[in-house]
Amino acid sequence: MPEFNAPLRDMRFVLHEVFQGPAQWARLPALAATVDGETADAILEEAAKITGQLIAPLNRSGDEQGVGFEAGQVTTPEGFKDAWRTYREGGWVGLAGNPEHGGMGMPKMLAVQFEEMLYAANCSFSLYSALSAGCCLAIDAHASDSLRALYLPRLYSGEWAGTMCLTEPHAGTDLGIIRSKAEPLVDGSYAISGTKIFITGGDQDLTENIIHLVLARLPDAPAGPKGISLFLVPKRVVNDDGSLGVDNAVSCGSVEHKMGIKASATCVMNFDGAVGYLVGEPNRGLAAMFTMMNYERLSIGIQGIGCAEASYQSAAAYARDRLQSRAATGAQAKDRIADPIIVHADVRRMLLTMRALTEGGRAFATYVGQQLDIAKYAEDAGEREAAQRLVALLTPVAKAFFTDTGLESCVLGQQVFGGHGYIREWGQEQLVRDVRIAQIYEGTNGIQALDLLGRKVVADGGQSLALLASEIRTFCESEPPYAARLLEALERLESTTQWLREQAGVDANAVGAASVEYLHLFGYVAYAYMWSRMAAVAKARHADEPEFYEAKLATAAFYFARLLPRTLSLQAGIQAGSASLYQLDAEHF
Amino acid sequence: MPEFNAPLRDMRFVLHEVFQGPAQWARLPALAATVDGETADAILEEAAKITGQLIAPLNRSGDEQGVGFEAGQVTTPEGFKDAWRTYREGGWVGLAGNPEHGGMGMPKMLAVQFEEMLYAANCSFSLYSALSAGCCLAIDAHASDSLRALYLPRLYSGEWAGTMCLTEPHAGTDLGIIRSKAEPLVDGSYAISGTKIFITGGDQDLTENIIHLVLARLPDAPAGPKGISLFLVPKRVVNDDGSLGVDNAVSCGSVEHKMGIKASATCVMNFDGAVGYLVGEPNRGLAAMFTMMNYERLSIGIQGIGCAEASYQSAAAYARDRLQSRAATGAQAKDRIADPIIVHADVRRMLLTMRALTEGGRAFATYVGQQLDIAKYAEDAGEREAAQRLVALLTPVAKAFFTDTGLESCVLGQQVFGGHGYIREWGQEQLVRDVRIAQIYEGTNGIQALDLLGRKVVADGGQSLALLASEIRTFCESEPPYAARLLEALERLESTTQWLREQAGVDANAVGAASVEYLHLFGYVAYAYMWSRMAAVAKARHADEPEFYEAKLATAAFYFARLLPRTLSLQAGIQAGSASLYQLDAEHF
């Protein structure tokens, strides 16, 4: 059974040394009173304990057992209920929540590191919490004061949990065509009817109530995405004093049998005139939901990093331990039957690829978290706005690039084990199965790529990208390691962007034809920025802790030598254009 | 439930039109009497029926049920025994087997197409047959006349099945360190003792006997790979008259729980002084085993193509059917709620990537099959030798590139389905799980890459590659479509090869550092050759069947525009060298 140990030193490196979180918190009044560097470290250490000792041990058994479903009631695997109790009592659901309603008000850049640990320990368990936290965010941002006061404290405390009910059997990506209905009732509430599918945590036995955020149409709402409203629908009706009333007309029809995340209940939910409450403005539900979805997108991205980290830890330990064949340069462990496989170049290539992608992703996630904190807490409106632009630009990259490279990493981690990676015993195959969903849910990675290139780059006139480029160029003025290669990669991204913006004006398919490769090109350039920043710190501090910083410099060297060249093919593929995608008629596929 | 329909028209295209199999058979005396184009087509049509109607329907239920194991006996899932009976009665196990002992003697280029159908229909079922066929090949090539006469007919007929017993708990890739022993007995047989793991079909309930080919050491054998011998060890002892005698001291200790191929029994096999018979020369067992392993490597490569084809068929059908959002160029299906997702550029990108890789792989597998036929049946020794060189060069490419791109294709096929791809119902997730093993077993793809670059290119002085390059250049003289891009890609492969051959002289890690990327570079160039050949035929015959050939031309256009550029990054990554792989000490991973 693999163990998971949160990479605390690496996390502190990113949080304190690369992005200087504590210094930023000190200058943002809302955070200054809440957190400092020491508090953050204490929280991460506590998080490492709870994820490593309480939650990770339930990962394999949860996968074997899966969720149960009988008489309309989901049961989570053995141990989940007890673990949830301890978890919620620690206040982890509300870690970054609004303190006015019982959240801990911690910065997002800290929360993303916690989330990474959580996903690394146990994806299925994490989801019950992640959906709740996102649900709170949407309620906090859009619901009335009375709904916020009634629901947020119990959600932050983990007594209740939240869900996100968007997808219907005929409507996944295309939410504009959903059919669920909301009929106004005399008391100002609504009767919600419809069927939702793929609802994570739609039912479970961890919490005494479940709060569904449901997209539905009001009577006479305009067709399409501008006729969708958002409703809060509790599993059990909540009385004004916060006590629980009758069961609402919400039921779980079935649970899906899936490739992975088997301990996460993926439910078909039926709403049969269930009582619901409008959240935000009528017909503005999609915009309100996007508050939650953007949160979840970053979170799900982090699932990719967490799984990759867990896979890396097992694979590196195995590679140091497993004896097989001799090093190409001659026997290293002469007293043993063979050398540990970590001597072999191709095993190192696999492990270093995982390291470079995972650590690059961790830095990038923390960076996006930092921008989220600035967007939320900065006193200067211009600073807030610039950070918000970066967040909007970088969120789809984070979601899709973390998870695409997360699958790549987990597949490599499995490959390091040879045949032992394919059997269940070592846990590597579960990570591949569990991470795979992250490329699909919360908007497929193809949709993220369209959002990035279509909305955040082309429709935006390239202004947000210019912000990032300007930041990178300013950073490069300090002559950090790999500045020249970073700038070269940035120019490749910019010239490809320019080419695409021109194409988009004359070819309606240009964006869709290029989007996934463009997102990857963007991701590799963003990671080059991260690795240059990390290498700069490692170089400056080298003498303080030579072995630690040496490892950072070695991984940076690998990234620039072996992974950044992937941008060459991506650019060439993109610039081949859309024509070859439309040469074949649909019926001849 | 997805249906599988063997792509007969595409297979005929490759077999008859691109590689002119029947013309070749006519000029090889051993084949001329056995097969012609009509016979081949009839066989493929029959194969399409048995795989589509008999074997594919057991794929999902076999995965759900898995193999049973009780009291040392494996039971295959429901339906497997009946299907095996029909399958073996059709003579399919011995399709390309030696007619002297009951095989059908069909050409390999036909057999590879049959194997593709079989894997596409049901990977687990296929393995029981594939291991038997490979086992026969090794027995036919290396065993004594009496062993051949006694065992081959029942193996070809499928009354018995064969296995390959190599791996031990401490010895996978590194077979030189195996510990299983063979003690000579007075009657000339041997007592075999040891534990073997990951034995596909080590036990099953399909056949009345199981014939294990086992690697073991004779007393006083030299250490390492030159002290290994090959033994034939039946589950039940076979009397001289062919009747079955007592149970041999062979037992199945357990079966593995795996990510996929769940209906294939992966066994721990214990040999406790079991009676065995030497196959080939003492201490030359690895060489003899390689007869089987090379066969299995091509076969397992074809598993990658088969899974990709099955995934493609489902994904293309789903993409034509699923309605979601509108085309970027404006609504296409105005009377419906949304357009079929096949209108979207990114969906087309995924499907065309699958098509281009799968059809490129099918052509390449058939090409390798053709070379195998020439190597075996040509009258001219020089022709045989040249073909054998190509086979040796191309087999590792086939095994690893088919399966790496097979995983990529199945992941794309799953992605086309969105959330529906992650649940079991649609079968796409099973294909991802089933195809994943093919990158691992029969020598991991990393080992294939070392074999290619280290042995077949560098140690070979580049002579075999020069043979292939010369063939490609000769072909290009006919000015086929994409000749210029094919030659450019070939030159990229050649210059990278030249650079690596120089590096290998001064850097012992050069080969291992580059091998996987080199194999991929080789694979993309090989597929460019295949696509140029296919496009040449499609262009010439366009008027005969415009829709069919148009699809070939469109897919070729996509391959050259969007996939071949991957060679740019591969070259750049390779030429970054090995240094960055060894900057980090083993203990700091």
Interface residues (C-beta under 8 A of the other chain):
Chain A: T167 H170 A171 G172 T173 D174 G176 I177 I197 F198 E256 H257 K258 M259 G260 T266 A316 A319 R320 L323 Q324 S325 A328 T329 G330 I337 A338 P340 I342 V343 H344 A345 D346 V347 R348 R349 M350 L351 L352 R355 L407 V411 Q414 Q415 G418 G419 G421 Y422 I423 R424 E425 E429 V432 R433 R436 I437 Q439 I440 Y441 T444 N445 G446 A449 L450 A508 N509 V511 G512 A513 S515 V516 E547 E550 A551 L553 A554 T555 A557 F558 A561 R562 L563 P565 R566 T567 L568 S569 L570 A572 G573 A576 G577 S578 A579 S580 L581 Y582 Q583 L584 A586 E587 H588 F589
Chain B: T167 H170 A171 G172 T173 D174 G176 I177 I197 F198 E256 H257 K258 M259 G260 T266 A316 A319 R320 L323 Q324 S325 A328 T329 G330 I337 A338 P340 I342 V343 H344 A345 D346 V347 R348 R349 M350 L351 L352 R355 L407 V411 Q414 Q415 G418 G419 G421 Y422 I423 R424 E425 E429 V432 R433 R436 I437 Q439 I440 Y441 T444 N445 G446 A449 L450 A508 N509 V511 G512 A513 S515 V516 E547 E550 A551 L553 A554 T555 A557 F558 A561 R562 L563 P565 R566 T567 L568 S569 L570 A572 G573 A576 G577 S578 A579 S580 L581 Y582 Q583 L584 A586 E587 H588 F589
